[in-house]
């Protein structure tokens, strides 16, 4: 975990407090996804938290705070979740990137054709934002999305989904992909995106190969 303020012990203590606060008879599962689940939460990372319920959502009035971290809480019944299944990143990534804190997981991996469709939709979204004047925050978001695209392309090609940046980099042969991974790694270490023109060029090259 790259957020130096959130040590493994501190995070484990927080996770226990979180589950105690959320636990009700209706609760099916509490799951963390994304960068915290991968152990790669950078200084600006949100905590992606999913709460699943058997029949009716019981939202807590408040959640324990994790200093310096925003919590993105998503509450769903099992039936509601089934109706949201598609091949987009928000559905596919949690299947691979999950840390179960309580109960069990209902995450389902969509069919590969659906995943391919969701992948192309994300490519077009990045292309659209690149055509404007992205802020550094938007560049970071696009780099994060490109990391998913690299991962999911690996899964679609050889049924492997590399979780960590180090695993991605060690097995990546494409020069543009490696340089994008390096840029994203710098962000995780808290470094600022100083040369946005360089990042812009890499992203445009990445997208152009997938149009």
C-alpha positions in Angstrom: 0.0 0.0 0.0 1.6 3.2 -1.2 -0.3 5.7 1.0 2.3 6.0 3.8 -0.3 7.2 6.3 -2.4 4.0 5.9 -0.2 1.2 7.3 -1.4 -2.5 7.1 -2.2 -2.5 10.8 -4.1 0.7 10.7 -6.1 -0.4 7.7 -6.9 -3.8 9.4 -8.1 -1.9 12.5 -10.3 0.3 10.3 -11.7 -2.6 8.4 -12.9 -4.2 11.6 -14.5 -1.0 12.8 -16.2 -0.6 9.4 -17.7 -4.1 9.4 -18.9 -3.6 13.0 -20.7 -0.4 11.9 -22.3 -2.0 8.8 -23.3 -5.3 10.2 -27.1 -6.0 10.2 -29.1 -9.2 9.6 -29.8 -8.0 6.1 -26.1 -7.6 5.2 -24.8 -10.2 2.7 -21.2 -8.9 2.1 -18.8 -6.0 2.6 -16.1 -5.8 -0.1 -13.3 -3.4 -0.9 -12.3 -3.1 -4.5 -9.8 -1.1 -6.6 -6.4 0.2 -5.5 -6.9 -0.6 -1.8 -7.8 -4.2 -2.6 -4.7 -4.4 -4.9 -2.5 -2.9 -2.1 -1.6 0.0 -4.4 -3.6 2.9 -3.0 -1.8 6.1 -3.8 -2.0 9.4 -1.9 -5.1 10.5 -3.7 -6.9 7.2 -3.9 -10.5 6.8 -2.8 -11.7 3.7 -0.8 -14.1 1.8 -3.1 -16.6 0.1 -0.7 -19.4 -2.2 -1.8 -22.2 -3.4 0.6 -24.5 -6.1 -0.6 -27.9 -6.9 1.1 -30.2 -9.8 0.8 -33.5 -7.9 0.1 -33.5 -4.3 1.4 -30.6 -1.9 1.6 -29.9 -0.6 5.1 -27.7 2.4 4.7 -25.7 3.4 7.8 -26.1 7.0 9.1 -22.4 7.4 9.1 -19.2 5.5 8.5 -15.9 5.4 10.5 -13.4 7.9 9.0 -10.1 6.8 7.4 -8.1 10.1 7.7 -7.2 11.6 4.4 -9.3 9.1 2.4 -12.6 9.6 0.7 -15.0 6.7 0.8 -17.0 5.8 -2.3 -19.9 3.7 -0.8 -22.1 1.6 -3.1 -25.0 -0.2 -1.5 -26.9 -2.8 -3.6 -29.4 -5.6 -3.0 -28.4 -8.8 -4.8 -31.3 -8.3 -7.2 -30.2 -4.7 -8.0 -26.7 -5.9 -8.7 -27.9 -8.6 -11.2 -29.6 -5.8 -13.2 -26.4 -3.8 -13.5 -24.3 -6.5 -15.1 -22.5 -5.4 -18.2 -18.9 -5.4 -19.6 -17.9 -2.0 -18.4 -14.9 -1.4 -16.1 -17.1 -0.6 -13.0 -18.5 -4.2 -13.2 -15.6 -6.2 -14.5 -12.7 -4.8 -12.4 -14.2 -5.7 -9.0 -14.5 -9.3 -10.0 -10.6 -9.4 -10.1 -9.8 -6.7 -7.6 -11.7 -7.5 -4.4 -11.0 -7.8 -0.7 -13.9 -9.4 1.2 -14.2 -8.0 4.7 -17.4 -9.8 5.6 -19.7 -12.4 4.1 -19.2 -13.5 0.6 -19.0 -11.9 -2.9 -21.7 -11.8 -5.5 -19.4 -10.4 -8.2 -19.9 -12.2 -11.6 -17.6 -12.0 -14.6 -19.5 -11.0 -17.7 -19.0 -12.8 -21.1 -15.8 -11.9 -23.0 -17.8 -10.3 -25.8 -19.5 -8.0 -23.4 -16.1 -7.1 -21.8 -14.7 -6.3 -25.3 -17.6 -3.9 -25.9 -17.1 -2.2 -22.5 -13.4 -1.9 -23.3 -14.0 -0.1 -26.6 -16.5 2.2 -24.8 -13.7 3.2 -22.4 -11.3 3.7 -25.2 -13.7 6.2 -26.8 -14.2 8.0 -23.5 -10.5 8.5 -23.0 -10.2 9.7 -26.7 -12.9 12.2 -26.1 -11.3 13.7 -23.0 -7.9 13.8 -24.7 -9.4 16.0 -27.4 -10.0 18.7 -24.8 -7.7 20.3 -22.3 -7.5 17.8 -19.5 -6.3 18.8 -16.0 -3.6 16.9 -14.2 -6.4 15.2 -12.2 -8.1 14.0 -15.4 -4.7 12.8 -16.7 -4.3 10.7 -13.6 -7.8 9.3 -14.0 -7.1 8.4 -17.6 -3.8 6.7 -16.6 -5.7 4.7 -14.0 -8.2 3.6 -16.7 -5.4 2.7 -19.1 -4.0 0.4 -16.4 -7.3 -1.4 -16.4 -7.3 -1.6 -20.2 -3.8 -3.2 -20.1 -5.0 -5.7 -17.5 -8.2 -6.6 -19.3 -6.5 -7.0 -22.6 -4.1 -9.5 -21.0 -7.1 -11.3 -19.6 -8.9 -11.4 -23.0 -5.7 -12.6 -24.7 -4.4 -15.2 -22.3 -6.9 -15.3 -19.4 -4.5 -13.6 -17.0 -5.3 -10.4 -15.0 -2.1 -9.0 -13.4 -3.1 -7.3 -10.2 -0.1 -5.3 -9.3 1.9 -2.7 -11.2 5.1 -4.7 -10.7 3.5 -7.8 -12.3 2.2 -5.7 -15.2 5.6 -4.1 -15.8 7.6 -7.3 -15.5 5.6 -9.1 -18.2 4.8 -6.1 -20.5 6.7 -6.0 -23.8 5.1 -3.0 -25.5 7.2 0.1 -25.2 4.2 2.6 -24.9 2.5 0.4 -22.3 5.7 0.2 -20.2 6.1 4.0 -20.3 2.5 4.5 -19.3 3.0 2.1 -16.4 6.0 4.1 -15.3 4.0 7.3 -15.4 1.2 5.8 -13.3 3.8 4.3 -10.9 5.2 7.8 -10.3 1.7 9.1 -9.5 1.3 6.3 -6.9 4.5 7.4 -5.3 3.1 10.9 -4.9 5.1 12.5 -7.7 3.4 15.3 -9.8 2.6 14.9 -13.5 5.0 17.6 -14.6 5.3 16.8 -18.3 1.7 16.4 -19.3 2.6 16.8 -23.0 4.7 13.6 -22.7 1.8 11.8 -21.0 -0.6 13.2 -23.6 1.5 11.8 -26.4 1.7 8.3 -24.8 -2.0 8.2 -24.2 -2.8 9.3 -27.8 -0.5 6.6 -29.1 -2.1 4.0 -26.9 -5.6 5.0 -28.0 -4.7 5.3 -31.7 -3.7 1.6 -31.7 -7.1 0.6 -30.4 -9.5 2.6 -32.6 
